[in-house]
Amino acid sequence: MASQNGTDLGVCAWADNSSLVMVMSAPEEGKRPDLDRLAGDTRDLRAEAEVPK
């Protein structure tokens, strides 16, 4: 989790031999980030972005 101007942001990341990707999510006002959802969304993005070698 990170904070910007007093707002908590969810942060997930992955790295491999050719990339470093960070995904950030801002929650609805007054709420905390849903880290489980962010992690799932990040896994889905990684699955789409990976290219078989």
C-alpha distance matrix in Angstrom:
0.0 3.8 6.9 10.3 13.5 12.1 10.2 6.7 5.7 4.8 5.5 8.4 11.2 14.7 17.6 21.3 24.4 24.4 21.0 17.4 15.3 11.8 11.1 9.0 9.6 10.3 11.5 15.0 15.9 15.4 13.3 9.8 8.4 10.5 8.5 12.1 13.5 11.0 11.8 15.4 15.6 14.3 17.0 19.5 18.9 19.4 22.5 23.9 23.2 24.6 28.3 30.5 32.3
3.8 0.0 3.8 6.9 10.3 9.6 8.3 5.8 5.1 6.4 6.8 10.3 12.5 16.1 18.6 22.3 25.1 24.8 21.2 17.5 15.6 11.9 11.5 8.9 9.9 9.9 11.9 15.2 15.4 15.4 14.0 11.1 10.1 13.0 11.7 15.4 16.2 13.4 14.7 18.2 17.6 16.2 19.3 21.5 20.4 21.0 24.4 25.3 24.2 25.9 29.4 31.9 33.5
6.9 3.8 0.0 3.8 6.7 6.0 5.3 4.4 5.6 8.6 9.9 13.6 16.0 19.6 22.0 25.8 28.4 27.8 24.2 20.6 18.5 14.8 14.1 10.8 11.0 9.7 11.4 14.1 13.5 13.4 13.0 10.9 10.8 14.3 14.0 17.8 18.2 15.7 17.6 20.9 20.0 19.1 22.4 24.3 23.0 24.0 27.4 28.0 26.9 28.9 32.4 35.1 36.8
10.3 6.9 3.8 0.0 3.8 5.4 5.2 6.6 7.3 10.8 11.9 15.6 17.7 21.3 23.4 27.1 29.6 28.5 24.8 21.3 19.2 15.6 14.8 11.4 11.5 9.7 12.0 14.1 13.1 13.8 14.2 12.9 12.8 16.5 16.5 20.3 20.1 17.5 19.8 22.7 21.4 20.5 24.1 25.5 23.8 25.1 28.6 28.7 27.5 29.8 33.1 36.1 37.7
13.5 10.3 6.7 3.8 0.0 3.8 5.6 8.5 10.2 13.9 15.5 19.3 21.4 25.1 27.2 30.9 33.3 32.1 28.5 25.0 22.9 19.3 18.3 14.8 14.3 11.8 13.4 14.6 12.7 13.2 14.6 14.2 14.9 18.7 19.3 23.1 22.8 20.5 23.0 25.9 24.4 23.9 27.5 28.8 27.1 28.6 32.0 32.0 30.9 33.4 36.6 39.7 41.4
12.1 9.6 6.0 5.4 3.8 0.0 3.8 6.6 9.5 13.0 15.2 19.0 21.6 25.3 27.8 31.6 34.2 33.4 29.7 26.1 23.9 20.2 18.9 15.3 14.3 11.6 12.2 13.4 11.2 10.8 12.1 11.6 13.1 16.9 17.7 21.4 21.5 19.6 22.1 25.0 24.1 23.8 27.2 28.7 27.5 29.0 32.2 32.5 31.8 34.1 37.5 40.4 42.2
10.2 8.3 5.3 5.2 5.6 3.8 0.0 3.8 6.4 9.9 12.6 16.4 19.2 23.0 25.7 29.4 32.3 31.4 27.6 24.2 21.5 17.8 16.0 12.2 10.8 7.9 8.4 10.0 8.5 8.6 9.2 8.6 9.6 13.4 14.5 18.1 17.9 16.2 18.9 21.6 20.5 20.5 23.9 25.2 24.2 25.9 29.0 29.3 28.7 31.2 34.7 37.6 39.6
6.7 5.8 4.4 6.6 8.5 6.6 3.8 0.0 3.8 6.8 9.6 13.2 16.3 20.1 23.0 26.7 29.8 29.2 25.5 21.9 19.4 15.6 13.8 10.3 9.0 7.2 7.7 10.3 10.0 9.6 8.7 6.5 6.9 10.6 11.1 14.9 15.1 13.3 15.7 18.6 18.0 17.8 21.0 22.6 21.9 23.3 26.4 27.0 26.6 28.7 32.3 35.0 37.1
5.7 5.1 5.6 7.3 10.2 9.5 6.4 3.8 0.0 3.8 6.4 10.1 13.1 16.8 19.8 23.5 26.5 25.8 22.0 18.6 15.8 12.0 10.1 6.5 5.6 5.0 6.9 10.3 11.2 11.8 10.2 7.8 6.2 9.5 9.4 13.1 12.9 10.4 12.9 15.8 14.7 14.3 17.7 19.2 18.2 19.7 22.8 23.4 22.8 25.1 28.6 31.4 33.5
4.8 6.4 8.6 10.8 13.9 13.0 9.9 6.8 3.8 0.0 3.8 6.9 10.4 14.0 17.3 20.9 24.2 23.7 20.1 16.7 13.8 10.2 8.1 5.5 5.0 6.5 7.9 11.7 13.4 13.9 11.4 8.3 5.4 7.3 6.1 9.7 9.8 7.1 9.2 12.3 11.7 11.1 14.3 16.1 15.5 16.7 19.7 20.6 20.3 22.3 25.9 28.5 30.7
5.5 6.8 9.9 11.9 15.5 15.2 12.6 9.6 6.4 3.8 0.0 3.8 6.8 10.5 13.6 17.3 20.5 20.0 16.5 13.0 10.4 6.8 5.7 4.5 6.6 9.2 11.4 15.1 16.9 17.6 15.2 12.1 9.1 10.3 8.0 10.9 11.2 7.7 8.6 12.0 11.3 9.5 12.6 14.8 13.7 14.3 17.6 18.7 17.8 19.5 23.1 25.6 27.5
8.4 10.3 13.6 15.6 19.3 19.0 16.4 13.2 10.1 6.9 3.8 0.0 3.8 7.2 10.7 14.1 17.6 17.4 14.1 10.9 8.4 5.7 5.3 6.6 8.8 12.1 14.0 17.7 20.0 20.7 17.9 14.7 11.4 11.4 8.4 10.1 10.5 7.1 6.3 9.7 9.4 6.8 9.3 12.0 11.1 11.1 14.3 15.9 15.0 16.3 20.0 22.2 24.2
11.2 12.5 16.0 17.7 21.4 21.6 19.2 16.3 13.1 10.4 6.8 3.8 0.0 3.8 6.9 10.5 13.9 13.7 10.5 7.3 5.4 4.2 6.1 8.7 11.7 15.1 17.4 21.1 23.3 24.2 21.6 18.5 15.1 15.1 12.0 13.3 13.6 10.2 8.9 11.6 11.1 7.6 9.4 12.3 10.7 9.6 13.2 14.7 13.1 13.9 17.4 19.6 21.1
14.7 16.1 19.6 21.3 25.1 25.3 23.0 20.1 16.8 14.0 10.5 7.2 3.8 0.0 3.8 7.0 10.5 10.9 8.1 6.0 5.5 6.7 8.9 12.1 15.1 18.6 20.9 24.5 26.9 27.8 25.1 21.9 18.5 18.0 14.8 15.4 15.7 12.7 10.6 12.6 12.3 8.5 9.0 11.9 10.5 8.1 11.4 13.3 11.4 11.3 14.6 16.4 17.7
17.6 18.6 22.0 23.4 27.2 27.8 25.7 23.0 19.8 17.3 13.6 10.7 6.9 3.8 0.0 3.8 7.0 7.7 5.6 4.3 6.3 8.8 11.7 15.0 18.2 21.7 24.2 27.8 30.1 31.1 28.5 25.4 22.1 21.8 18.5 19.1 19.4 16.4 14.3 16.1 15.7 11.9 12.1 14.6 12.8 9.9 12.8 14.5 11.9 11.0 13.6 15.3 15.8
21.3 22.3 25.8 27.1 30.9 31.6 29.4 26.7 23.5 20.9 17.3 14.1 10.5 7.0 3.8 0.0 3.8 5.5 5.5 6.7 9.1 12.2 15.0 18.4 21.6 25.2 27.6 31.1 33.6 34.7 32.0 28.9 25.5 24.9 21.7 21.8 22.1 19.3 16.9 18.2 17.9 14.2 13.6 15.8 14.1 10.6 12.8 14.5 11.8 9.8 11.6 12.6 12.6
24.4 25.1 28.4 29.6 33.3 34.2 32.3 29.8 26.5 24.2 20.5 17.6 13.9 10.5 7.0 3.8 0.0 3.8 6.2 8.5 11.6 15.0 18.0 21.4 24.7 28.2 30.9 34.4 36.7 37.9 35.4 32.3 28.9 28.5 25.3 25.6 25.8 22.9 20.7 21.8 21.3 17.7 17.1 19.0 17.0 13.7 15.5 16.7 13.7 11.4 12.1 12.8 11.7
24.4 24.8 27.8 28.5 32.1 33.4 31.4 29.2 25.8 23.7 20.0 17.4 13.7 10.9 7.7 5.5 3.8 0.0 3.8 7.3 10.1 13.8 16.7 20.2 23.5 26.9 29.9 33.2 35.5 37.1 34.8 31.9 28.5 28.2 25.4 25.8 25.5 22.4 20.7 21.7 20.6 17.1 17.0 18.3 15.7 12.8 14.9 15.3 11.7 10.2 10.7 12.4 11.6
21.0 21.2 24.2 24.8 28.5 29.7 27.6 25.5 22.0 20.1 16.5 14.1 10.5 8.1 5.6 5.5 6.2 3.8 0.0 3.8 6.4 10.1 13.0 16.4 19.8 23.2 26.2 29.5 31.8 33.3 31.1 28.3 24.9 24.9 22.1 22.8 22.4 19.2 17.8 19.1 17.7 14.1 14.7 16.1 13.2 10.8 13.6 13.9 10.3 9.9 11.5 13.9 14.0
17.4 17.5 20.6 21.3 25.0 26.1 24.2 21.9 18.6 16.7 13.0 10.9 7.3 6.0 4.3 6.7 8.5 7.3 3.8 0.0 3.8 6.8 10.3 13.4 16.9 20.2 23.2 26.6 28.7 30.1 27.9 25.1 21.8 22.0 19.2 20.4 20.2 16.7 15.5 17.4 16.1 12.5 13.7 15.6 12.8 10.8 14.2 14.8 11.7 11.9 14.3 16.7 17.3
15.3 15.6 18.5 19.2 22.9 23.9 21.5 19.4 15.8 13.8 10.4 8.4 5.4 5.5 6.3 9.1 11.6 10.1 6.4 3.8 0.0 3.8 6.7 10.0 13.4 16.8 19.8 23.1 25.4 27.0 24.8 22.1 18.6 18.9 16.4 17.6 16.9 13.4 12.7 14.5 12.8 9.3 11.3 12.8 9.9 8.8 12.5 12.9 10.2 11.5 14.4 17.3 18.6
11.8 11.9 14.8 15.6 19.3 20.2 17.8 15.6 12.0 10.2 6.8 5.7 4.2 6.7 8.8 12.2 15.0 13.8 10.1 6.8 3.8 0.0 3.8 6.5 10.1 13.4 16.4 19.8 21.9 23.3 21.2 18.5 15.2 15.9 13.5 15.4 14.8 11.1 11.1 13.5 11.8 8.7 11.5 13.3 10.8 10.6 14.4 14.8 12.8 14.5 17.8 20.6 22.1
11.1 11.5 14.1 14.8 18.3 18.9 16.0 13.8 10.1 8.1 5.7 5.3 6.1 8.9 11.7 15.0 18.0 16.7 13.0 10.3 6.7 3.8 0.0 3.8 6.8 10.4 13.2 16.5 18.9 20.5 18.3 15.9 12.4 12.9 11.1 13.0 11.8 8.0 9.0 11.2 8.9 6.7 10.3 11.5 9.3 10.4 13.9 14.1 12.9 15.2 18.7 21.6 23.7
9.0 8.9 10.8 11.4 14.8 15.3 12.2 10.3 6.5 5.5 4.5 6.6 8.7 12.1 15.0 18.4 21.4 20.2 16.4 13.4 10.0 6.5 3.8 0.0 3.8 6.8 9.9 13.3 15.4 17.0 15.1 12.9 9.6 11.1 10.1 12.8 11.6 8.0 10.2 12.6 10.5 9.4 13.1 14.2 12.4 13.9 17.3 17.4 16.5 19.0 22.4 25.4 27.5
9.6 9.9 11.0 11.5 14.3 14.3 10.8 9.0 5.6 5.0 6.6 8.8 11.7 15.1 18.2 21.6 24.7 23.5 19.8 16.9 13.4 10.1 6.8 3.8 0.0 3.8 6.4 9.7 12.1 13.9 11.9 10.1 6.9 8.5 8.8 11.5 9.8 7.0 10.3 12.2 10.2 10.4 14.1 14.7 13.6 15.7 18.6 18.6 18.5 21.1 24.6 27.6 30.0
10.3 9.9 9.7 9.7 11.8 11.6 7.9 7.2 5.0 6.5 9.2 12.1 15.1 18.6 21.7 25.2 28.2 26.9 23.2 20.2 16.8 13.4 10.4 6.8 3.8 0.0 3.8 6.8 8.6 10.6 9.3 8.5 6.5 9.2 10.6 13.6 12.0 10.0 13.5 15.3 13.5 14.1 17.7 18.2 17.2 19.5 22.3 22.1 22.1 24.9 28.3 31.3 33.7
11.5 11.9 11.4 12.0 13.4 12.2 8.4 7.7 6.9 7.9 11.4 14.0 17.4 20.9 24.2 27.6 30.9 29.9 26.2 23.2 19.8 16.4 13.2 9.9 6.4 3.8 0.0 3.8 6.2 7.8 6.0 5.9 4.8 7.4 9.9 12.6 11.2 10.4 13.9 15.4 14.2 15.5 18.7 19.2 18.8 21.3 23.7 23.8 24.2 26.9 30.5 33.3 35.9
15.0 15.2 14.1 14.1 14.6 13.4 10.0 10.3 10.3 11.7 15.1 17.7 21.1 24.5 27.8 31.1 34.4 33.2 29.5 26.6 23.1 19.8 16.5 13.3 9.7 6.8 3.8 0.0 3.8 6.3 5.6 7.7 7.9 9.8 13.0 15.2 13.5 13.4 17.1 18.1 16.7 18.6 21.7 21.7 21.5 24.3 26.4 26.2 26.9 29.8 33.3 36.1 38.9
15.9 15.4 13.5 13.1 12.7 11.2 8.5 10.0 11.2 13.4 16.9 20.0 23.3 26.9 30.1 33.6 36.7 35.5 31.8 28.7 25.4 21.9 18.9 15.4 12.1 8.6 6.2 3.8 0.0 3.8 5.6 8.4 9.9 12.5 15.5 18.1 16.8 16.5 20.1 21.4 20.2 21.7 24.9 25.2 24.8 27.4 29.7 29.6 30.1 32.9 36.4 39.3 42.0
15.4 15.4 13.4 13.8 13.2 10.8 8.6 9.6 11.8 13.9 17.6 20.7 24.2 27.8 31.1 34.7 37.9 37.1 33.3 30.1 27.0 23.3 20.5 17.0 13.9 10.6 7.8 6.3 3.8 0.0 3.8 7.0 9.8 12.4 15.3 18.0 17.4 17.4 20.6 22.2 21.6 23.0 26.0 26.7 26.6 29.0 31.3 31.6 32.1 34.7 38.3 41.0 43.6
13.3 14.0 13.0 14.2 14.6 12.1 9.2 8.7 10.2 11.4 15.2 17.9 21.6 25.1 28.5 32.0 35.4 34.8 31.1 27.9 24.8 21.2 18.3 15.1 11.9 9.3 6.0 5.6 5.6 3.8 0.0 3.8 6.6 8.8 11.8 14.3 13.9 14.2 17.2 18.8 18.5 20.0 22.8 23.6 23.8 26.1 28.3 28.8 29.5 31.9 35.6 38.1 40.8
9.8 11.1 10.9 12.9 14.2 11.6 8.6 6.5 7.8 8.3 12.1 14.7 18.5 21.9 25.4 28.9 32.3 31.9 28.3 25.1 22.1 18.5 15.9 12.9 10.1 8.5 5.9 7.7 8.4 7.0 3.8 0.0 3.8 6.5 8.7 11.6 11.9 11.8 14.4 16.5 16.5 17.5 20.2 21.5 21.8 23.6 26.0 26.9 27.3 29.5 33.2 35.6 38.1
8.4 10.1 10.8 12.8 14.9 13.1 9.6 6.9 6.2 5.4 9.1 11.4 15.1 18.5 22.1 25.5 28.9 28.5 24.9 21.8 18.6 15.2 12.4 9.6 6.9 6.5 4.8 7.9 9.9 9.8 6.6 3.8 0.0 3.8 5.7 8.9 8.7 8.1 10.9 13.0 12.8 13.8 16.6 17.8 18.0 19.8 22.2 23.1 23.5 25.7 29.4 31.9 34.4
10.5 13.0 14.3 16.5 18.7 16.9 13.4 10.6 9.5 7.3 10.3 11.4 15.1 18.0 21.8 24.9 28.5 28.2 24.9 22.0 18.9 15.9 12.9 11.1 8.5 9.2 7.4 9.8 12.5 12.4 8.8 6.5 3.8 0.0 3.8 5.6 5.5 6.3 8.7 10.2 10.7 12.3 14.5 15.6 16.5 18.4 20.2 21.4 22.4 24.3 28.1 30.2 33.0
8.5 11.7 14.0 16.5 19.3 17.7 14.5 11.1 9.4 6.1 8.0 8.4 12.0 14.8 18.5 21.7 25.3 25.4 22.1 19.2 16.4 13.5 11.1 10.1 8.8 10.6 9.9 13.0 15.5 15.3 11.8 8.7 5.7 3.8 0.0 3.8 5.4 4.9 6.0 8.5 9.7 10.2 12.1 14.1 15.0 16.1 18.2 19.9 20.5 22.1 25.8 27.8 30.3
12.1 15.4 17.8 20.3 23.1 21.4 18.1 14.9 13.1 9.7 10.9 10.1 13.3 15.4 19.1 21.8 25.6 25.8 22.8 20.4 17.6 15.4 13.0 12.8 11.5 13.6 12.6 15.2 18.1 18.0 14.3 11.6 8.9 5.6 3.8 0.0 3.8 5.5 5.1 6.3 8.7 9.9 10.7 12.5 14.3 15.4 16.7 18.7 19.9 21.2 24.9 26.5 29.3
13.5 16.2 18.2 20.1 22.8 21.5 17.9 15.1 12.9 9.8 11.2 10.5 13.6 15.7 19.4 22.1 25.8 25.5 22.4 20.2 16.9 14.8 11.8 11.6 9.8 12.0 11.2 13.5 16.8 17.4 13.9 11.9 8.7 5.5 5.4 3.8 0.0 3.8 5.4 5.1 6.1 8.5 9.9 10.6 12.2 14.2 15.4 16.7 18.2 20.0 23.7 25.7 28.7
11.0 13.4 15.7 17.5 20.5 19.6 16.2 13.3 10.4 7.1 7.7 7.1 10.2 12.7 16.4 19.3 22.9 22.4 19.2 16.7 13.4 11.1 8.0 8.0 7.0 10.0 10.4 13.4 16.5 17.4 14.2 11.8 8.1 6.3 4.9 5.5 3.8 0.0 3.8 5.4 5.1 6.0 8.6 9.8 10.4 12.1 14.2 15.3 16.1 18.1 21.8 24.1 26.8
11.8 14.7 17.6 19.8 23.0 22.1 18.9 15.7 12.9 9.2 8.6 6.3 8.9 10.6 14.3 16.9 20.7 20.7 17.8 15.5 12.7 11.1 9.0 10.2 10.3 13.5 13.9 17.1 20.1 20.6 17.2 14.4 10.9 8.7 6.0 5.1 5.4 3.8 0.0 3.8 5.5 5.1 6.2 8.6 9.8 10.5 12.4 14.4 15.1 16.3 20.1 21.9 24.6
15.4 18.2 20.9 22.7 25.9 25.0 21.6 18.6 15.8 12.3 12.0 9.7 11.6 12.6 16.1 18.2 21.8 21.7 19.1 17.4 14.5 13.5 11.2 12.6 12.2 15.3 15.4 18.1 21.4 22.2 18.8 16.5 13.0 10.2 8.5 6.3 5.1 5.4 3.8 0.0 3.8 5.4 5.1 6.2 8.6 9.9 10.7 12.6 14.3 15.5 19.1 20.8 23.8
15.6 17.6 20.0 21.4 24.4 24.1 20.5 18.0 14.7 11.7 11.3 9.4 11.1 12.3 15.7 17.9 21.3 20.6 17.7 16.1 12.8 11.8 8.9 10.5 10.2 13.5 14.2 16.7 20.2 21.6 18.5 16.5 12.8 10.7 9.7 8.7 6.1 5.1 5.5 3.8 0.0 3.8 5.5 5.1 6.2 8.6 9.9 10.7 12.2 14.3 17.9 20.2 23.2
14.3 16.2 19.1 20.5 23.9 23.8 20.5 17.8 14.3 11.1 9.5 6.8 7.6 8.5 11.9 14.2 17.7 17.1 14.1 12.5 9.3 8.7 6.7 9.4 10.4 14.1 15.5 18.6 21.7 23.0 20.0 17.5 13.8 12.3 10.2 9.9 8.5 6.0 5.1 5.4 3.8 0.0 3.8 5.4 5.0 6.1 8.6 9.9 10.3 12.1 15.8 18.1 20.8
17.0 19.3 22.4 24.1 27.5 27.2 23.9 21.0 17.7 14.3 12.6 9.3 9.4 9.0 12.1 13.6 17.1 17.0 14.7 13.7 11.3 11.5 10.3 13.1 14.1 17.7 18.7 21.7 24.9 26.0 22.8 20.2 16.6 14.5 12.1 10.7 9.9 8.6 6.2 5.1 5.5 3.8 0.0 3.8 5.5 5.1 6.2 8.8 9.9 10.6 14.3 15.9 18.8
19.5 21.5 24.3 25.5 28.8 28.7 25.2 22.6 19.2 16.1 14.8 12.0 12.3 11.9 14.6 15.8 19.0 18.3 16.1 15.6 12.8 13.3 11.5 14.2 14.7 18.2 19.2 21.7 25.2 26.7 23.6 21.5 17.8 15.6 14.1 12.5 10.6 9.8 8.6 6.2 5.1 5.4 3.8 0.0 3.8 5.4 5.1 6.4 8.7 10.3 13.6 15.5 18.9
18.9 20.4 23.0 23.8 27.1 27.5 24.2 21.9 18.2 15.5 13.7 11.1 10.7 10.5 12.8 14.1 17.0 15.7 13.2 12.8 9.9 10.8 9.3 12.4 13.6 17.2 18.8 21.5 24.8 26.6 23.8 21.8 18.0 16.5 15.0 14.3 12.2 10.4 9.8 8.6 6.2 5.0 5.5 3.8 0.0 3.8 5.4 5.2 6.1 8.6 12.0 14.7 17.8
19.4 21.0 24.0 25.1 28.6 29.0 25.9 23.3 19.7 16.7 14.3 11.1 9.6 8.1 9.9 10.6 13.7 12.8 10.8 10.8 8.8 10.6 10.4 13.9 15.7 19.5 21.3 24.3 27.4 29.0 26.1 23.6 19.8 18.4 16.1 15.4 14.2 12.1 10.5 9.9 8.6 6.1 5.1 5.4 3.8 0.0 3.8 5.4 5.0 6.0 9.7 12.0 14.8
22.5 24.4 27.4 28.6 32.0 32.2 29.0 26.4 22.8 19.7 17.6 14.3 13.2 11.4 12.8 12.8 15.5 14.9 13.6 14.2 12.5 14.4 13.9 17.3 18.6 22.3 23.7 26.4 29.7 31.3 28.3 26.0 22.2 20.2 18.2 16.7 15.4 14.2 12.4 10.7 9.9 8.6 6.2 5.1 5.4 3.8 0.0 3.8 5.6 5.6 8.7 10.4 13.8
23.9 25.3 28.0 28.7 32.0 32.5 29.3 27.0 23.4 20.6 18.7 15.9 14.7 13.3 14.5 14.5 16.7 15.3 13.9 14.8 12.9 14.8 14.1 17.4 18.6 22.1 23.8 26.2 29.6 31.6 28.8 26.9 23.1 21.4 19.9 18.7 16.7 15.3 14.4 12.6 10.7 9.9 8.8 6.4 5.2 5.4 3.8 0.0 3.8 5.8 8.2 10.8 14.2
23.2 24.2 26.9 27.5 30.9 31.8 28.7 26.6 22.8 20.3 17.8 15.0 13.1 11.4 11.9 11.8 13.7 11.7 10.3 11.7 10.2 12.8 12.9 16.5 18.5 22.1 24.2 26.9 30.1 32.1 29.5 27.3 23.5 22.4 20.5 19.9 18.2 16.1 15.1 14.3 12.2 10.3 9.9 8.7 6.1 5.0 5.6 3.8 0.0 3.8 6.5 9.8 12.6
24.6 25.9 28.9 29.8 33.4 34.1 31.2 28.7 25.1 22.3 19.5 16.3 13.9 11.3 11.0 9.8 11.4 10.2 9.9 11.9 11.5 14.5 15.2 19.0 21.1 24.9 26.9 29.8 32.9 34.7 31.9 29.5 25.7 24.3 22.1 21.2 20.0 18.1 16.3 15.5 14.3 12.1 10.6 10.3 8.6 6.0 5.6 5.8 3.8 0.0 3.8 6.5 9.2
28.3 29.4 32.4 33.1 36.6 37.5 34.7 32.3 28.6 25.9 23.1 20.0 17.4 14.6 13.6 11.6 12.1 10.7 11.5 14.3 14.4 17.8 18.7 22.4 24.6 28.3 30.5 33.3 36.4 38.3 35.6 33.2 29.4 28.1 25.8 24.9 23.7 21.8 20.1 19.1 17.9 15.8 14.3 13.6 12.0 9.7 8.7 8.2 6.5 3.8 0.0 3.8 6.3
30.5 31.9 35.1 36.1 39.7 40.4 37.6 35.0 31.4 28.5 25.6 22.2 19.6 16.4 15.3 12.6 12.8 12.4 13.9 16.7 17.3 20.6 21.6 25.4 27.6 31.3 33.3 36.1 39.3 41.0 38.1 35.6 31.9 30.2 27.8 26.5 25.7 24.1 21.9 20.8 20.2 18.1 15.9 15.5 14.7 12.0 10.4 10.8 9.8 6.5 3.8 0.0 3.8
32.3 33.5 36.8 37.7 41.4 42.2 39.6 37.1 33.5 30.7 27.5 24.2 21.1 17.7 15.8 12.6 11.7 11.6 14.0 17.3 18.6 22.1 23.7 27.5 30.0 33.7 35.9 38.9 42.0 43.6 40.8 38.1 34.4 33.0 30.3 29.3 28.7 26.8 24.6 23.8 23.2 20.8 18.8 18.9 17.8 14.8 13.8 14.2 12.6 9.2 6.3 3.8 0.0
